[in-house]
Amino acid sequence: MDPEQMARWIATREERPSREVETFMAWLAAAESAPDFEDALASVVAEEGATERVSELLRGLLDQAGTHFGIGFSQGTRVAVLQAAANQLTGHSKQASKIRD
């Protein structure tokens, strides 16, 4: 409530990236822990509407995931979501290959 205290806190606090950058970096780290996700993306990237399909899949998985108060998604949850997406994308990719063959 004290403006001087707030100004002092701002002036002395440690620099850090924005919340958005922190979240982005956390998802990048999760992707490194879920290597199947990169392979799954590579397997569908050339398909028409892949971007929308992957986005929709991730949104759906995130809707099912639990969050932690004050934290949001934990790193373990992020990895699990990306791995589940990889499993679904790979399964869909295999089905599409069978249909084409």
Contacts in CASP RR format, 6 or more apart in sequence:
PFRMAT RR
TARGET T0000
AUTHOR 0000-0000-0000
METHOD contacts of the structure
MODEL  1
MDPEQMARWIATREERPSREVETFMAWLAAAESAPDFEDALASVVAEEGA
TERVSELLRGLLDQAGTHFGIGFSQGTRVAVLQAAANQLTGHSKQASKIR
D
16 22 0 8 1.000
17 25 0 8 1.000
26 75 0 8 1.000
26 78 0 8 1.000
27 78 0 8 1.000
29 75 0 8 1.000
30 75 0 8 1.000
30 76 0 8 1.000
30 78 0 8 1.000
30 79 0 8 1.000
30 81 0 8 1.000
30 82 0 8 1.000
31 37 0 8 1.000
31 38 0 8 1.000
31 82 0 8 1.000
33 75 0 8 1.000
33 76 0 8 1.000
33 79 0 8 1.000
34 79 0 8 1.000
34 82 0 8 1.000
34 83 0 8 1.000
34 86 0 8 1.000
36 83 0 8 1.000
36 86 0 8 1.000
36 87 0 8 1.000
36 90 0 8 1.000
37 82 0 8 1.000
37 83 0 8 1.000
37 85 0 8 1.000
37 86 0 8 1.000
39 86 0 8 1.000
39 90 0 8 1.000
40 85 0 8 1.000
40 86 0 8 1.000
40 87 0 8 1.000
40 89 0 8 1.000
40 90 0 8 1.000
40 93 0 8 1.000
41 54 0 8 1.000
41 89 0 8 1.000
43 89 0 8 1.000
43 90 0 8 1.000
43 93 0 8 1.000
44 50 0 8 1.000
44 53 0 8 1.000
44 54 0 8 1.000
44 89 0 8 1.000
44 92 0 8 1.000
44 93 0 8 1.000
47 53 0 8 1.000
47 96 0 8 1.000
54 85 0 8 1.000
54 89 0 8 1.000
57 85 0 8 1.000
57 88 0 8 1.000
57 89 0 8 1.000
58 81 0 8 1.000
58 85 0 8 1.000
61 81 0 8 1.000
61 84 0 8 1.000
61 85 0 8 1.000
62 73 0 8 1.000
62 81 0 8 1.000
65 73 0 8 1.000
65 77 0 8 1.000
65 80 0 8 1.000
65 81 0 8 1.000
66 73 0 8 1.000
66 77 0 8 1.000
67 73 0 8 1.000
67 77 0 8 1.000
68 74 0 8 1.000
73 81 0 8 1.000
END
